[in-house]
Structures are given as C-alpha cells and as structure tokens.
Amino acid sequence: MAMPEKSSCTKSSKDFSHFPEIVELNVGGQVYITRYPTLVSVPGSLLWEMFSEKNPCSLIQDNKGRFFVDRDGFLFRYVLDYMRDRKLVLPDHFPECGRLQREAEYFKLPELVKMLAPKINMVNSVGNDLCQSDLEELSTNIDIACNLSSNNNIQVSGPGNLTANTRSDLRKAGFITIGYRGSYTLGRDSQTDAKFRRVARIMVCGKISLAKEVFGDTLNESRDPDRPPERYTSRYYLKFNFLEQAFDKLADAGFHMVACNSTGTCTITHDQTDDKIWTSYTEYVFCRE
C-alpha cells in the first residue's frame, strides 16, 4: 500500500484526498485491512473523526505505515463488522459482551452500545461465574444431592446456598494437558552442564470451561477466541512462563498429575565447537476425578 509522502504533511489539514481507498489499521497489534468508506460510514464516530477531519500525517502510524489505534485488537473485528452493515453478529456463548460494549463506547457507536445491552443483561441473569451448560449440569447434581440429603444431612435449595464442601463435590471432572517447548545446548562431553534456555510459552489443552476455571485471567485465548465452553482447544497458552505456577493453580483446583512425557531432537551442530542444540517438547497430563 502506497503511504502518503511526508511532504503532504505541509498541506492543509482539510485536504483528505491523501487517504487511500484501501486502509491498513494496526489495532492493538492486530492488522485490519478495510475500505476508506467503511471507516467513515458512521458520522460522529471516533473513526469518522479520525479519517474525515484529520490529515493522514496527524494520525499515529506504526513502523510499516499502518494507522495505529491503541485498543483491543481482537474485539475490534466486531466493531468493524458493525460499521460495514450496521448489524451485530456474535458467536454463540460469546463471553466478552461487557468488554465489547466498552469498546463501542470508546469508538462513539451509541447504536452498537444499545444492541449489546440486552445481551449483557442476559449474561448477568445467568450468573457471574457459571455458564449455561454449567447451570444445567449443576441443576442435575442439585437434584441428586437433595435426594441424598436425608442420609447425609446436606441442605440444598439452589446454587446460591451451596456450601463450600458441596461446591467442591460438584466440580466437573476432566483432564487438562499443559506442554512447553524448550531448547538447550550440549557440549562434546555429555557430562558437561547443558545450557538451558527459558520456557518461552506454556500451552494448555483441554475443555474450555475447565481451562478458564483453573487459569482465569492468566489464560491467553488470542489464538482460539470465541470458543463455546463445552468445546475443546489445544491452542490456549498462559500469560506466565513458570511451570510451578501452573502446577499450583491446577493443584488448587483439585487436579493431580497422572502422566508426563518428553521428546528431544538434535537440530543443529556447531561446526567449530561441536556443541549440539537440542529441542524438546514436554507434556504433563492432569486429572480431576
């Protein structure tokens, strides 16, 4: 994409002819490509102000000439979709309605804010920390608990009245696998100390609802967003790099390790020192019964 020449900055700020027909945006690190008319399709919006009342040279650009907006790059897709046809289409079990409404307010899109309001009210009516599938399963477990209450002296009248022990008993069983890739350098003498590199990323595989329950806000969902809670994923990873921290969270949630495995491959041999660079992949499987 041909970007405006710096010499055009000396022209009047009312000259908008320098915006190209196809515009590249960098929104929070995510790249979007759209038509200029889409960006100015909602009069009074923040994007309309940026691209109809300002000169290109007055807008912040990244090192590749894309116009930069410091907002949530993954939620911006829904903002841009709305500006294309004035409709709101969200995936099933979309968990970010509140955050998307804040983005709509920032971009000055009052109609989008109104469209999101009933969805947020519906999510709030279900509960802050239980999805619909959890409630259905919980209702079944409550009925069972009520039938057993006479023998076990357990009083259950609804989700809000569950004791801590009862909540622990009703937690979902399942498996979570965490894995990481590493590399290390080993000298000619296999007895020499290996030079290990730090863990770059800890990956999480398993059921969406279980992964969110265990890791919460420390779970990065950017590689597999908008997945419903009953589905499975192998593309999540953690926002921290300490295996012990992941183990602690799993243990606190009632999981215990049942298996682990690791593989190693020699990828590169240094010509002068005979040092070998090995890459490894290690997985730990945790279970909650």
C-alpha positions in Angstrom: 0.0 0.0 0.0 1.4 3.4 -1.0 1.5 5.6 2.1 1.4 9.4 1.9 4.7 11.2 1.3 5.9 13.3 4.2 5.8 16.3 2.0 2.0 16.1 2.1 2.1 17.0 5.8 2.7 20.6 4.8 -0.7 20.7 3.1 -3.9 21.9 4.7 -5.4 19.7 7.4 -8.7 19.9 5.5 -7.2 18.0 2.5 -8.5 14.4 2.9 -7.6 13.2 -0.6 -4.5 11.6 0.7 -6.3 8.7 2.4 -6.1 5.7 0.2 -9.1 3.7 -0.9 -7.8 0.6 1.0 -6.7 1.5 4.5 -4.5 -0.7 6.8 -5.0 -0.4 10.6 -2.9 -1.7 13.4 -5.3 -2.1 16.4 -3.5 -3.3 19.5 -1.1 -5.3 17.4 -3.7 -6.9 15.1 -3.7 -5.8 11.5 -7.0 -5.0 9.7 -7.5 -4.0 6.1 -10.7 -2.3 5.0 -12.1 0.3 2.7 -11.9 4.0 3.5 -15.8 4.4 3.1 -16.3 1.8 5.8 -14.2 3.8 8.3 -16.3 7.0 7.8 -19.7 5.2 7.4 -20.9 6.3 10.9 -20.9 10.1 11.2 -19.8 11.3 14.6 -17.9 8.1 15.5 -14.3 8.2 16.5 -13.1 6.6 13.3 -15.2 9.1 11.3 -13.4 11.9 13.2 -10.0 10.3 12.6 -10.4 9.8 8.9 -12.6 12.7 7.8 -11.5 15.6 10.0 -7.7 14.9 10.2 -4.8 14.8 7.8 -3.1 11.4 7.4 0.1 12.8 8.8 -1.6 13.8 12.0 -2.5 10.2 12.8 -0.2 7.8 14.7 1.4 5.2 12.4 3.5 2.1 13.1 6.8 1.4 11.5 5.1 -0.1 8.4 2.9 2.9 7.8 -0.4 1.4 9.2 -2.6 3.8 11.2 -2.3 2.7 14.9 -5.2 2.5 17.4 -4.3 1.6 20.9 -7.4 -0.6 21.7 -8.3 -4.3 22.0 -7.3 -5.8 18.6 -9.4 -8.9 18.9 -12.7 -7.2 19.8 -12.2 -4.6 17.0 -13.3 -7.2 14.5 -16.9 -6.9 15.8 -16.7 -3.1 15.7 -15.5 -3.2 12.1 -18.3 -5.7 11.2 -20.9 -3.4 12.7 -19.6 -0.5 10.7 -19.8 -2.5 7.5 -23.6 -3.3 7.6 -24.9 -1.8 10.9 -25.6 -5.3 12.3 -24.3 -7.1 15.4 -23.4 -10.8 14.8 -21.7 -12.6 17.7 -20.7 -16.2 18.1 -22.6 -18.5 20.5 -21.6 -18.3 24.1 -19.7 -15.0 23.5 -18.2 -14.1 26.9 -16.9 -10.6 26.1 -20.1 -8.6 25.7 -19.2 -6.2 28.5 -15.7 -5.5 27.1 -17.1 -5.1 23.6 -19.6 -2.5 24.9 -16.7 -0.5 26.4 -15.0 -0.6 23.0 -18.3 0.6 21.4 -18.4 3.5 23.8 -14.8 4.4 23.1 -15.4 4.4 19.3 -18.5 6.5 19.9 -21.0 4.0 18.5 -24.2 4.5 20.5 -26.4 2.2 18.5 -23.9 -0.7 19.0 -23.9 0.1 22.7 -27.7 -0.3 22.7 -27.6 -3.6 20.8 -25.2 -5.0 23.3 -27.2 -4.0 26.4 -29.8 -6.9 26.3 -27.0 -9.4 25.7 -25.2 -8.2 28.7 -28.4 -8.3 30.8 -28.9 -11.9 29.7 -25.4 -12.9 30.7 -25.8 -11.3 34.1 -29.0 -13.1 34.7 -27.3 -16.5 34.2 -24.6 -15.6 36.8 -21.2 -14.2 37.1 -19.2 -17.4 37.2 -21.5 -20.1 35.8 -22.2 -20.6 32.1 -25.5 -22.1 30.9 -24.1 -25.6 30.5 -22.7 -25.4 34.0 -26.1 -24.5 35.4 -27.8 -27.4 33.6 -25.3 -29.8 35.0 -25.4 -28.2 38.4 -29.2 -28.4 38.5 -29.0 -32.2 37.8 -26.4 -32.5 40.6 -28.5 -30.5 43.0 -31.5 -32.8 42.4 -29.3 -35.8 43.3 -27.9 -34.0 46.3 -31.4 -33.3 47.5 -32.4 -36.9 47.3 -29.4 -37.8 49.4 -29.8 -35.0 51.9 -31.8 -37.1 54.3 -29.0 -39.6 54.7 -26.1 -37.1 54.6 -27.6 -34.1 56.4 -27.0 -31.9 53.4 -29.3 -28.9 52.9 -29.5 -27.8 49.3 -32.0 -25.3 48.0 -30.2 -23.7 45.0 -26.8 -22.7 43.6 -26.6 -19.7 45.9 -26.9 -21.9 49.0 -24.3 -24.5 48.3 -21.7 -24.9 51.0 -18.0 -24.9 50.2 -17.8 -28.7 50.5 -20.9 -29.2 48.3 -19.4 -26.9 45.6 -16.2 -28.9 45.7 -18.1 -32.2 45.3 -19.9 -30.8 42.3 -16.8 -29.6 40.4 -16.5 -31.1 36.9 -14.2 -34.0 36.3 -11.9 -33.9 33.4 -8.3 -33.7 32.0 -6.0 -30.7 31.3 -2.7 -31.1 29.5 0.0 -28.4 29.7 3.0 -28.5 27.5 6.1 -26.5 26.6 8.9 -26.4 24.0 12.4 -25.8 25.1 15.9 -25.9 23.7 19.4 -26.4 25.2 23.0 -26.6 24.1 25.1 -29.7 25.0 28.8 -29.8 24.5 31.0 -32.6 23.1 31.4 -34.2 26.5 27.9 -35.3 27.5 28.9 -34.8 31.2 29.2 -31.1 30.8 26.5 -28.8 32.0 23.8 -28.2 29.5 23.0 -24.5 28.8 19.2 -24.4 29.1 17.0 -21.7 27.7 14.0 -20.4 29.5 10.5 -21.7 28.7 9.0 -19.4 26.0 5.4 -20.5 26.3 3.2 -22.9 28.3 0.4 -24.3 26.2 -2.9 -25.5 27.6 -5.1 -28.3 26.1 -8.5 -29.4 27.3 -12.1 -28.4 27.8 -12.6 -24.6 27.5 -14.7 -24.4 30.7 -12.1 -26.3 32.7 -9.2 -24.3 31.4 -11.0 -21.0 32.3 -11.9 -22.3 35.7 -8.3 -23.2 36.6 -6.3 -20.4 35.0 -8.8 -17.5 34.8 -7.3 -14.2 33.7 -3.9 -15.8 33.3 -5.2 -17.7 30.2 -4.4 -16.2 26.8 -7.2 -17.1 24.4 -6.0 -15.0 21.4 -5.1 -18.0 19.2 -8.5 -19.6 19.6 -11.1 -16.9 20.6 -14.9 -17.1 20.9 -14.9 -20.8 21.6 -18.0 -22.1 23.5 -17.3 -23.5 26.9 -18.3 -27.1 26.1 -15.7 -27.3 23.3 -12.1 -28.4 23.5 -8.9 -26.5 22.5 -5.2 -27.1 22.0 -4.3 -23.5 21.2 -4.5 -21.7 24.5 -1.4 -20.7 26.4 -0.6 -19.0 29.7 0.5 -15.4 30.3 3.3 -16.5 32.6 6.3 -18.8 32.0 6.7 -20.7 35.3 5.7 -24.3 35.3 5.5 -24.4 39.1 2.9 -21.6 39.0 0.8 -23.6 36.6 1.1 -26.7 38.8 0.0 -24.7 41.8 -3.1 -23.5 40.1 -4.0 -27.0 38.9 -3.4 -28.4 42.4 -5.6 -25.6 44.0 -8.4 -26.6 41.6 -8.2 -30.2 42.7 -6.2 -31.7 39.8 -3.3 -34.1 40.2 -0.7 -35.3 37.7 -1.3 -38.7 36.1 1.2 -38.8 33.2 4.0 -36.9 31.6 6.3 -37.4 28.6 9.1 -35.6 26.8 10.9 -35.9 23.5 14.2 -34.4 22.3 15.7 -33.8 18.9 19.1 -32.6 17.9 18.5 -29.8 15.4 21.9 -28.1 14.9 25.5 -28.9 15.4 28.0 -26.1 15.7 30.9 -26.6 13.2 33.7 -25.2 15.4 32.8 -26.3 18.9 30.8 -29.5 18.2 28.1 -28.1 20.5 24.7 -29.6 19.7 21.5 -27.6 20.0 18.6 -29.9 21.2 14.9 -29.0 21.1 12.4 -30.7 23.3 8.7 -30.9 23.9 7.3 -31.9 27.3 3.7 -32.5 28.3 2.1 -33.0 31.7 -1.4 -34.5 32.0 -3.6 -33.6 35.0 -6.8 -35.2 36.0 -9.7 -34.2 38.4 -12.0 -37.1 39.2 
